[in-house]
Each structure stands twice: as C-alpha cells, then as structure tokens.
Amino acid sequence: MDTLPTQTTTTGIHADLLTNKAAIRDTLGNSQDLIVKDMHWGSVRASLFYIEGLADNALLHDAVIAPFMRRKPKDGETDRIDYGKVLPYLQEEVLTAGHTSVVQDMSELYNHLLSGDAILLLNGLDKGLRVGIYGPEDRTVTEPSQQTVVRGPMEAFTENIRTNTALIRRKIKDPGLWLETRQIGRVTKTSVSIMYVNTIANPRMVQEVRNRLESIDIDGILESGYIEELIQDKKYTPFPTLYNTERPDAVAAALLEGRAAILVDGTPFVLLVPALFVHFFQSAEDYYQRADISSLLRVIRYLSFFIALLAPSFYIAITTFHQEMLPTNLLINLAAQREGVPFPAFIEALLMETTYEILREAGVRMPRTVGQAVSIVGTLVIGQAAVEAGVVSAVMVILVSITAISSYVIPAVNMSISVRMLRFFLMGLAASFGLYGILIGILIMVVHLSAISSFGVPYMSPFGPFNLRDQKDTLFRLPWRQMKRRPQLLSRDNRTRQK
C-alpha cells in the first residue's frame, strides 16, 4: 500500500507520485479548488492536477481524461514501458489537447497549474506533462465604455489577454505581426505581451521596451497602470507618456505606424508606445470620417484643451489685475454680479473648481441608480443656490461649466486629468501675478514638454523638433492620398504606407 512521504521536494519534481502530491497540496495549503484526480495507466499510478474554475471541464474530459483512460497499456505491457519515451508518446498519440509541454521543476509546475493548465504526473517519472485547458468564464466583447465613436467598430478589449490578441490579429493578418509574452510579478506572475509589426517597428524601440519590462522587479501586476508607471521615461511629470486605449482598431492603427503595444492579462486597456503629445488629441473616428470633418474636430479638441486649461486663470487675472482690458459695459455687469460675493476671484474659482471635482468623483463612485440624481443636485440645486446666496457669481458658475465640458472633449482621459491638475497651478499664478503669471506658467509647461520623451522619441514631435513632412496628421488630417509615408521618428526603415 502507498504511504505518504515524510519529506517533500520544492525545487525538482520527485519520481515518487505521492511525494509530489503531498508537496503540491502542502504548497497550496490544501486549497479546496485544487482538484486531484487519481488514475491508473495500466499498473502505473497517475494523478491529474487542475484548479477548479480556471480549467475548462469539457475540454479536460474530452482532451485529457477520456483519451488517457482509453489508450492506457495493458497490465502485461507495463513492465516494458520506456519512461524516457512515455511523455512524448502521451503528447503525440494519446492526448488530443492542442497545447502540451514537459514540466521539469516544481516552480514551473505551479506556474502552469495556477494559470489554468492541467498537470499530469506519473509514478516513476521525475517530469510532468502540462496540458493547456485554460477556459474560465470571460466577459464577452462589448462596446467601448470610454472611447466611443459615432462611426467605426463597436468592439472593445476584455480582461482576457488571448481574446485581446485575437481582436488585433483580426485586423492585421500579416505574418510580421509578432507577439512576445513574459510573466511579470513574483507573486501574481501576470502575463504581459509585446505586440508589434516586425517589418515596420523600429528595432531599437522594441528592444527598449523589452529591456524596461525585464527590469521590473515587483511582487504583483494587477493592471496596465502598474506597467505604465514603472517603464515611463520621466517619473515626475503631469503629462502621460504612454497611451492607453480599449479599442482594437486604435491599437492596429498604432502598430501600422510603427508603435508597439503592451497587453496585460486581466485588464481591457492596452498601452501604446511611444506616445506623443499630438497622439492624445487623435480619435479613431478621425480616420473614418472625411479629412475636412476630422480636421474640424481636431481644431475643436485643441481649442477645448486651451479653454479647459486657461479659462479660469484668465478670469482671475483680468478681474483682479487687468480690468482695463474689459469693455465698460461688461466690466460694470461683472462688478454688479460680484458686489455681494465675499471672496476674491481666486477663492471663488478655487471653491467652484473644487466643488466640481468632488461632484465628478462622487458621480464616478456613486451607484448608477443614484448617479443621475447626484448630477442633477450638483449642477442645478447647488449651483443655483450658491448664486442666490451670494457665495459665488453667476459668471463663475458659467465659466466652471464651460471648463468642465471642454475637458471632456479631449479623447484621452489621462490627458484630461493632466489638464485638470495644471488648471489649479495656473490659477495660483494668475492670482499672484496676473497675465504675467499665466505667461510664466505656459513657458514652464512648454519647456517641460520639450524636455521629456517617450521611449527615446521627443514628446512634442513633430512640432519640436519640427518636421514638415509629419505635419500631415497633427493639427489637421490631410486626405489619405497625401499621407503616403509613416511618421519618421516611429518607423525608420519601412516608411512607405502607400504608393
């Protein structure tokens, strides 16, 4: 009769099946979702290990258990089994699963087991067999929740990395679309993939992405935001240097320009590198509409960017230091409205902007059933009551509303957040030095933007350094017939897009 061993091996797979079984159960703390199915292959004892909920039960039965039990050797043939050839025999002639490989140590065994694969161990073998049967319940492909468009594909990434790579390959059916996967995180061992078009992407940029991912040493990666913060060029900057998107068509378009995509298992957001300043003002819909329509929309986005960034600051500066710049009638109206307001313009704007940020955050965290009620109370009741009580002026309510709406015009959420952060900085400069303070703040921003880069590419290109040929898809989008070449700094070898 088999007896439990007294010692377990944690590095290599033991030839004794009971030793391995005890080691696996002990390491996983006798977890209830660890399923161990004991079987016999002739007179040889075997055990199949898998995690309930991660494995596809139907695939497990049809591709592993059923063929294994049906093709087992007879009792008289067991003594003549060549243990050096039994695993290749099981891989090539018995098991019908598509993904199988030999496992040689326990760390590799745990990695595959906790990733959803099944592990087959036979008594007398110091190796195991990994069978790919991963099949958890996944969220289906739905419409994008943030980066919506009027015209274009209505599909978004999911939390399954293989579903996401398949969505990209559906759009780029080229053998040059390469995929590299590695696991990051000492505890979570999260699958992180690099995707790029080998014939287009700059090899030095791809190698830089590899180096930065390999330099990450952290216990866990739960979302692509971890990767973004760990591999960005400049640690302390309010501007995002990596672009994240939930749209497969946006990733495909970026890959065709020479960028690389970083996919993280467990999140529906994919990172794109390098990311330039102009990239955050481009929407996928720009390339599905006519060039004139797309150009008009981009001009509106840039205009909204400056309104969201500078409108409160200009109001503070003009009403505090530069009243002579206003027409007399408008100045009298503003003075009449502010007659009963007890706060200076800076405190008034700071109060309203802070209130808006609180309402916005509350709207995000509130349950959907009461979120609309919070919006109505915040915009109508509080705003109207504040004006009637004389706490703020009506012009300030209008100004904050226009600023808030303008910030939502920017397609990239992370760039919109950066604008909201810098708005308070410029408001403080405007309250201290007037228009001169705003000018100083803008100069500081321009110098900072010109100094940062994204994976070796200047952040403000093609504006700085200026490249005339690459201006075809920046402030305006020219027709496709005129965009025959890819951006120079993204793809150095294969720049021809069309002939």
C-alpha positions as CSV (number, residue, x, y, z in Angstrom):
1,M,0.0,0.0,0.0
2,D,1.2,3.5,-0.8
3,T,2.3,5.6,2.2
4,L,2.7,9.3,2.4
5,P,6.3,10.5,2.4
6,T,7.9,12.3,5.3
7,Q,9.8,14.9,3.2
8,T,8.9,16.9,0.1
9,T,10.9,18.5,-2.6
10,T,10.2,22.1,-3.6
11,T,12.7,22.6,-6.5
12,G,12.5,19.5,-8.7
13,I,9.8,17.0,-9.4
14,H,10.2,13.8,-7.5
15,A,10.0,10.4,-9.1
16,D,7.6,9.3,-6.4
17,L,4.0,10.4,-7.1
18,L,2.9,10.5,-3.5
19,T,5.8,12.8,-2.7
20,N,4.7,15.2,-5.5
21,K,1.1,15.1,-4.4
22,A,1.9,15.9,-0.8
23,A,4.2,18.7,-1.9
24,I,1.6,20.3,-4.2
25,R,-1.1,20.1,-1.6
26,D,1.1,21.5,1.1
27,T,2.3,24.4,-1.0
28,L,-1.2,25.3,-2.0
29,G,-2.4,25.0,1.6
30,N,-4.9,22.2,0.8
31,S,-7.0,24.7,-1.1
32,Q,-10.4,23.4,-1.9
33,D,-10.3,24.5,-5.5
34,L,-7.3,22.2,-6.2
35,I,-8.7,19.1,-7.8
36,V,-6.6,15.9,-7.8
37,K,-7.9,13.0,-9.9
38,D,-6.1,9.8,-9.3
39,M,-6.0,7.4,-12.3
40,H,-4.1,4.3,-13.4
41,W,-2.3,3.9,-16.7
42,G,-2.1,0.2,-16.7
43,S,-0.5,-0.6,-13.4
44,V,1.3,2.8,-13.2
45,R,-0.3,5.3,-10.9
46,A,-1.0,8.7,-12.3
47,S,-2.6,11.9,-10.9
48,L,-4.1,14.8,-12.8
49,F,-4.0,18.3,-11.1
50,Y,-6.0,21.3,-12.0
51,I,-7.7,24.4,-10.4
52,E,-11.5,24.3,-10.4
53,G,-12.8,27.4,-12.1
54,L,-9.8,28.1,-14.2
55,A,-9.9,24.9,-16.3
56,D,-12.4,24.1,-19.0
57,N,-14.2,21.0,-17.7
58,A,-15.5,19.9,-21.1
59,L,-12.0,20.2,-22.7
60,L,-10.5,18.5,-19.6
61,H,-12.7,15.4,-20.1
62,D,-12.6,15.2,-23.9
63,A,-8.9,16.1,-24.4
64,V,-7.2,14.6,-21.4
65,I,-9.2,12.2,-19.2
66,A,-11.1,10.3,-21.9
67,P,-8.1,9.6,-24.2
68,F,-5.8,8.9,-21.3
69,M,-8.1,6.2,-19.9
70,R,-9.0,4.8,-23.3
71,R,-5.4,4.4,-24.6
72,K,-3.8,3.0,-21.4
73,P,-1.5,0.0,-21.8
74,K,-2.4,-3.5,-20.8
75,D,-1.2,-4.9,-17.5
76,G,1.4,-7.1,-19.1
77,E,2.9,-4.3,-21.1
78,T,3.6,-2.0,-18.1
79,D,6.9,-3.7,-17.3
80,R,8.2,-2.9,-20.8
81,I,7.3,0.9,-20.6
82,D,10.3,3.1,-21.5
83,Y,9.9,6.0,-19.1
84,G,12.1,8.2,-21.3
85,K,9.6,7.9,-24.2
86,V,6.3,7.8,-22.3
87,L,5.7,11.6,-22.2
88,P,6.4,12.1,-25.9
89,Y,4.1,9.2,-26.5
90,L,1.3,10.8,-24.4
91,Q,1.8,14.1,-26.2
92,E,1.8,12.8,-29.7
93,E,-0.5,9.8,-29.7
94,V,-2.8,9.9,-26.7
95,L,-3.8,13.4,-25.5
96,T,-5.8,15.4,-28.0
97,A,-5.3,18.8,-26.4
98,G,-3.5,21.4,-28.6
99,H,-1.1,22.8,-26.1
100,T,1.2,20.3,-24.2
101,S,4.7,20.6,-22.9
102,V,7.0,18.8,-20.5
103,V,7.4,20.3,-16.9
104,Q,10.7,19.7,-15.2
105,D,10.6,21.6,-11.9
106,M,8.0,22.5,-9.3
107,S,8.1,26.3,-9.8
108,E,7.2,25.7,-13.5
109,L,4.5,23.3,-12.4
110,Y,2.9,25.8,-10.0
111,N,3.1,28.5,-12.7
112,H,1.2,26.4,-15.2
113,L,-1.2,25.0,-12.6
114,L,-2.2,28.4,-11.3
115,S,-2.5,29.7,-14.9
116,G,-5.4,27.3,-15.6
117,D,-3.5,24.4,-17.1
118,A,-3.7,20.7,-16.0
119,I,-0.6,18.8,-14.8
120,L,-0.3,15.1,-15.4
121,L,2.2,13.2,-13.2
122,L,3.1,9.5,-13.4
123,N,4.7,7.5,-10.7
124,G,8.3,6.8,-11.5
125,L,8.8,9.9,-13.6
126,D,10.7,13.0,-12.4
127,K,8.9,15.1,-15.0
128,G,5.3,16.1,-15.6
129,L,3.1,17.0,-18.6
130,R,1.4,20.3,-18.9
131,V,-1.9,20.3,-20.8
132,G,-3.5,23.6,-21.8
133,I,-7.1,23.5,-20.8
134,Y,-7.5,27.1,-19.7
135,G,-11.1,28.2,-20.1
136,P,-12.6,30.4,-17.4
137,E,-15.8,32.5,-17.8
138,D,-14.8,35.6,-19.6
139,R,-16.6,38.9,-20.3
140,T,-17.8,39.0,-23.9
141,V,-16.6,41.6,-26.3
142,T,-18.8,44.7,-25.8
143,E,-18.8,48.3,-26.9
144,P,-16.2,50.7,-25.6
145,S,-17.3,52.5,-22.4
146,Q,-15.0,55.5,-22.7
147,Q,-13.5,55.9,-26.2
148,T,-16.8,55.9,-28.0
149,V,-17.3,56.9,-31.7
150,V,-20.2,57.7,-33.9
151,R,-18.7,55.8,-36.9
152,G,-16.3,52.9,-36.6
153,P,-16.0,49.4,-35.0
154,M,-18.1,49.0,-31.8
155,E,-15.8,46.4,-30.0
156,A,-13.6,46.8,-27.0
157,F,-10.9,44.7,-25.3
158,T,-11.7,42.3,-22.5
159,E,-9.8,41.1,-19.4
160,N,-8.5,38.0,-21.3
161,I,-5.2,38.7,-23.0
162,R,-5.7,36.0,-25.6
163,T,-9.1,37.5,-26.6
164,N,-7.3,40.8,-26.9
165,T,-4.5,39.5,-29.1
166,A,-7.1,37.8,-31.3
167,L,-9.0,41.0,-31.8
168,I,-5.8,42.7,-33.0
169,R,-4.9,39.8,-35.3
170,R,-8.4,40.0,-36.9
171,K,-7.4,43.5,-38.1
172,I,-3.8,42.8,-39.1
173,K,-3.5,39.5,-40.9
174,D,0.2,39.8,-41.6
175,P,2.9,37.2,-40.6
176,G,5.1,40.2,-39.5
177,L,2.8,40.9,-36.5
178,W,4.9,39.4,-33.8
179,L,3.9,38.6,-30.2
180,E,6.3,38.2,-27.2
181,T,4.9,37.1,-23.8
182,R,6.6,37.1,-20.5
183,Q,5.4,36.9,-16.9
184,I,6.0,39.8,-14.5
185,G,5.4,39.8,-10.8
186,R,7.0,37.5,-8.3
187,V,3.6,36.6,-6.7
188,T,1.0,37.3,-9.4
189,K,3.1,36.1,-12.4
190,T,0.9,38.2,-14.7
191,S,1.2,37.6,-18.4
192,V,2.5,40.7,-20.2
193,S,2.8,40.6,-24.0
194,I,4.6,42.9,-26.5
195,M,2.9,43.2,-29.9
196,Y,4.5,44.9,-32.9
197,V,4.8,44.6,-36.7
198,N,8.4,43.4,-37.3
199,T,8.6,44.9,-40.8
200,I,7.5,48.4,-39.6
201,A,8.5,49.0,-36.0
202,N,11.9,50.4,-35.1
203,P,14.0,47.5,-33.7
204,R,15.8,49.8,-31.2
205,M,12.4,50.9,-29.8
206,V,11.2,47.3,-29.5
207,Q,14.4,46.4,-27.7
208,E,14.0,49.3,-25.3
209,V,10.5,48.0,-24.5
210,R,11.9,44.6,-23.7
211,N,14.7,46.0,-21.5
212,R,12.3,48.1,-19.5
213,L,9.9,45.2,-18.9
214,E,12.7,42.9,-17.9
215,S,13.9,45.4,-15.4
216,I,10.6,45.4,-13.5
217,D,11.0,43.6,-10.1
218,I,7.7,43.8,-8.2
219,D,5.6,41.3,-6.4
220,G,2.4,41.9,-8.4
221,I,1.0,43.4,-11.5
222,L,-2.8,43.8,-11.4
223,E,-3.4,46.4,-14.2
224,S,-1.6,48.0,-17.0
225,G,-1.3,51.2,-14.9
226,Y,1.5,49.3,-12.9
227,I,3.4,48.8,-16.1
228,E,2.8,52.4,-17.3
229,E,4.3,53.9,-14.1
230,L,7.2,51.5,-13.9
231,I,8.5,51.9,-17.5
232,Q,7.7,55.6,-18.3
233,D,10.7,57.8,-19.3
234,K,10.2,60.6,-16.7
235,K,8.8,59.8,-13.3
236,Y,7.7,63.2,-12.3
237,T,5.6,64.8,-15.0
238,P,1.9,65.7,-15.1
239,F,1.6,64.6,-18.7
240,P,1.1,60.9,-19.7
241,T,4.0,59.4,-21.8
242,L,2.2,56.2,-22.5
243,Y,-1.1,56.0,-24.4
244,N,-3.8,53.6,-23.2
245,T,-6.8,52.5,-25.2
246,E,-9.6,50.0,-25.0
247,R,-10.2,49.9,-28.8
248,P,-8.6,47.2,-31.0
249,D,-8.8,49.4,-34.1
250,A,-6.7,52.1,-32.4
251,V,-4.1,49.6,-31.5
252,A,-4.0,48.2,-35.0
253,A,-3.6,51.8,-36.4
254,A,-0.8,52.5,-34.0
255,L,1.0,49.2,-34.9
256,L,0.8,50.2,-38.6
257,E,2.6,53.5,-37.7
258,G,5.5,51.7,-36.1
259,R,4.4,51.7,-32.4
260,A,4.5,48.8,-30.0
261,A,1.5,47.6,-27.9
262,I,1.8,46.2,-24.4
263,L,-1.0,43.9,-23.3
264,V,-1.5,42.9,-19.7
265,D,-3.7,40.0,-18.7
266,G,-6.6,41.0,-16.5
267,T,-7.3,44.5,-17.9
268,P,-9.1,45.7,-21.0
269,F,-6.7,48.6,-21.5
270,V,-3.7,48.3,-23.8
271,L,-0.6,50.5,-23.7
272,L,0.9,52.0,-26.8
273,V,4.5,53.3,-27.0
274,P,5.9,55.7,-27.9
275,A,3.1,58.2,-27.1
276,L,3.4,61.8,-28.4
277,F,1.6,64.9,-27.3
278,V,-0.5,65.0,-30.5
279,H,-1.4,61.4,-30.1
280,F,-3.7,62.2,-27.2
281,F,-5.8,64.5,-29.3
282,Q,-6.5,62.0,-32.0
283,S,-9.5,59.8,-32.1
284,A,-10.1,56.6,-34.0
285,E,-13.1,58.3,-35.7
286,D,-10.8,60.8,-37.3
287,Y,-9.7,58.2,-39.8
288,Y,-13.3,57.0,-40.6
289,Q,-14.7,60.5,-41.5
290,R,-13.6,62.7,-44.3
291,A,-10.4,64.7,-43.9
292,D,-12.2,68.1,-43.6
293,I,-14.5,66.8,-40.9
294,S,-11.7,65.2,-39.0
295,S,-9.6,68.4,-39.2
296,L,-12.5,70.5,-37.8
297,L,-13.0,68.1,-34.9
298,R,-9.3,68.2,-34.1
299,V,-9.3,72.0,-34.1
300,I,-12.2,71.9,-31.7
301,R,-10.3,69.5,-29.4
302,Y,-7.2,71.8,-29.3
303,L,-9.4,74.8,-28.6
304,S,-11.2,72.9,-25.8
305,F,-7.8,72.0,-24.4
306,F,-6.8,75.6,-24.0
307,I,-10.3,76.6,-22.7
308,A,-10.1,73.8,-20.0
309,L,-6.6,74.8,-19.1
310,L,-6.7,78.6,-19.2
311,A,-10.3,79.9,-18.9
312,P,-10.4,80.2,-15.0
313,S,-6.9,81.6,-14.9
314,F,-7.7,84.4,-17.4
315,Y,-10.9,85.3,-15.5
316,I,-8.9,85.6,-12.3
317,A,-6.1,87.6,-13.9
318,I,-8.4,90.0,-15.7
319,T,-10.9,90.6,-12.8
320,T,-8.1,91.0,-10.3
321,F,-5.3,92.9,-12.2
322,H,-6.3,93.9,-15.7
323,Q,-9.9,95.3,-15.5
324,E,-9.0,97.8,-18.2
325,M,-8.9,95.1,-20.8
326,L,-12.7,94.6,-20.5
327,P,-15.3,96.7,-22.2
328,T,-17.0,99.2,-19.9
329,N,-20.5,97.6,-20.0
330,L,-19.1,94.1,-19.4
331,L,-17.0,95.4,-16.5
332,I,-20.0,97.1,-14.9
333,N,-22.0,93.9,-15.2
334,L,-19.3,91.8,-13.6
335,A,-18.9,94.3,-10.8
336,A,-22.6,94.3,-10.2
337,Q,-22.6,90.5,-10.0
338,R,-19.6,90.3,-7.7
339,E,-21.0,93.1,-5.4
340,G,-22.3,90.7,-2.8
341,V,-19.7,88.0,-3.2
342,P,-17.5,87.9,-0.1
343,F,-14.5,86.2,-1.7
344,P,-11.9,87.4,-4.1
345,A,-11.9,85.9,-7.6
346,F,-9.2,83.3,-6.9
347,I,-11.0,81.9,-3.8
348,E,-14.3,81.9,-5.7
349,A,-12.8,80.0,-8.6
350,L,-11.0,77.6,-6.3
351,L,-14.2,76.9,-4.4
352,M,-16.2,76.2,-7.5
353,E,-13.5,74.1,-9.2
354,T,-13.0,72.0,-6.0
355,T,-16.8,71.5,-5.7
356,Y,-16.9,70.4,-9.3
357,E,-14.1,67.9,-8.8
358,I,-15.9,66.5,-5.7
359,L,-19.1,66.1,-7.7
360,R,-17.3,64.5,-10.5
361,E,-15.6,62.0,-8.3
362,A,-18.9,61.3,-6.5
363,G,-20.6,60.7,-9.8
364,V,-18.0,58.1,-10.7
365,R,-18.2,56.2,-7.3
366,M,-22.0,56.5,-6.8
367,P,-24.2,53.6,-7.8
368,R,-25.8,54.0,-11.2
369,T,-29.2,54.2,-9.7
370,V,-28.4,57.4,-7.8
371,G,-25.7,58.8,-10.0
372,Q,-28.1,60.8,-12.1
373,A,-29.7,62.3,-9.1
374,V,-26.3,63.4,-7.8
375,S,-25.6,65.1,-11.1
376,I,-28.9,67.0,-11.0
377,V,-28.4,68.1,-7.4
378,G,-24.8,69.2,-8.1
379,T,-25.5,71.1,-11.2
380,L,-28.9,72.7,-10.6
381,V,-29.6,72.8,-6.9
382,I,-26.1,73.6,-5.6
383,G,-25.1,75.9,-8.4
384,Q,-28.4,77.9,-8.3
385,A,-28.4,78.1,-4.5
386,A,-24.8,79.3,-4.4
387,V,-25.6,82.1,-6.8
388,E,-28.7,83.2,-4.9
389,A,-26.9,83.0,-1.6
390,G,-24.2,85.3,-2.9
391,V,-21.4,82.9,-2.3
392,V,-20.3,82.9,-6.0
393,S,-21.2,84.9,-9.0
394,A,-23.3,83.6,-12.0
395,V,-20.3,84.2,-14.3
396,M,-18.1,81.9,-12.3
397,V,-20.8,79.1,-12.5
398,I,-20.9,79.5,-16.3
399,L,-17.1,79.6,-16.5
400,V,-16.7,76.4,-14.5
401,S,-19.4,74.6,-16.5
402,I,-17.7,75.5,-19.8
403,T,-14.3,74.4,-18.4
404,A,-15.8,71.1,-17.3
405,I,-17.4,70.4,-20.6
406,S,-14.3,71.3,-22.5
407,S,-12.2,68.9,-20.5
408,Y,-14.4,66.0,-21.7
409,V,-13.8,66.9,-25.3
410,I,-10.2,65.6,-25.1
411,P,-10.4,61.9,-26.2
412,A,-7.7,60.6,-23.8
413,V,-8.9,60.5,-20.2
414,N,-5.4,60.7,-18.7
415,M,-4.6,63.9,-20.7
416,S,-7.9,65.4,-19.4
417,I,-6.8,64.6,-15.8
418,S,-3.5,66.3,-16.5
419,V,-5.3,69.4,-17.7
420,R,-7.4,69.5,-14.5
421,M,-4.2,69.3,-12.4
422,L,-2.4,72.1,-14.2
423,R,-5.5,74.3,-14.1
424,F,-5.1,74.8,-10.3
425,F,-1.4,75.6,-10.8
426,L,-2.2,78.3,-13.4
427,M,-5.0,79.7,-11.2
428,G,-2.5,80.3,-8.4
429,L,0.0,82.0,-10.8
430,A,-2.9,84.2,-12.2
431,A,-3.9,85.2,-8.7
432,S,-0.3,86.1,-7.8
433,F,1.0,87.8,-10.9
434,G,-1.9,88.3,-13.3
435,L,-1.4,87.6,-17.0
436,Y,2.4,87.6,-16.4
437,G,1.9,84.7,-14.1
438,I,-0.1,82.8,-16.8
439,L,2.7,83.5,-19.3
440,I,5.3,82.2,-16.9
441,G,3.3,79.0,-16.3
442,I,2.8,78.4,-20.0
443,L,6.6,78.9,-20.6
444,I,7.3,76.4,-17.8
445,M,4.9,73.9,-19.5
446,V,6.4,74.4,-22.9
447,V,10.0,73.9,-21.7
448,H,8.9,70.8,-19.7
449,L,7.1,69.3,-22.7
450,S,10.1,69.9,-24.9
451,A,12.4,68.2,-22.4
452,I,10.5,64.9,-22.0
453,S,10.4,62.0,-24.3
454,S,8.6,58.7,-24.7
455,F,10.9,55.7,-25.4
456,G,13.5,57.9,-27.0
457,V,11.1,59.9,-29.2
458,P,10.7,63.6,-28.3
459,Y,7.3,64.1,-26.8
460,M,6.5,67.3,-28.8
461,S,7.5,65.9,-32.2
462,P,6.8,66.6,-35.0
463,F,6.5,70.2,-33.6
464,G,9.8,70.1,-31.7
465,P,12.0,69.1,-33.4
466,F,9.9,70.4,-36.3
467,N,9.3,68.1,-39.2
468,L,7.3,69.5,-42.0
469,R,6.5,66.1,-43.7
470,D,5.0,64.7,-40.5
471,Q,2.6,67.7,-40.1
472,K,0.0,65.9,-42.3
473,D,-1.6,64.2,-39.3
474,T,-1.2,66.7,-36.4
475,L,-3.3,69.8,-36.1
476,F,-5.1,68.8,-39.3
477,R,-5.6,65.5,-41.1
478,L,-4.9,65.5,-44.8
479,P,-6.6,63.1,-47.1
480,W,-5.3,59.5,-47.2
481,R,-3.9,60.0,-50.7
482,Q,-1.5,62.6,-49.3
483,M,-0.3,60.6,-46.3
484,K,1.9,58.2,-48.2
485,R,4.6,57.9,-45.6
486,R,4.6,56.9,-41.9
487,P,5.9,59.2,-39.2
488,Q,9.7,59.5,-39.4
489,L,10.6,59.0,-35.8
490,L,8.3,56.0,-35.3
491,S,9.4,53.9,-38.3
492,R,12.8,54.5,-39.7
493,D,13.2,51.5,-42.1
494,N,9.8,51.0,-43.7
495,R,8.2,54.4,-44.1
496,T,6.1,53.8,-47.2
497,R,2.4,53.5,-46.4
498,Q,1.0,53.6,-49.9
499,K,2.2,54.1,-53.4
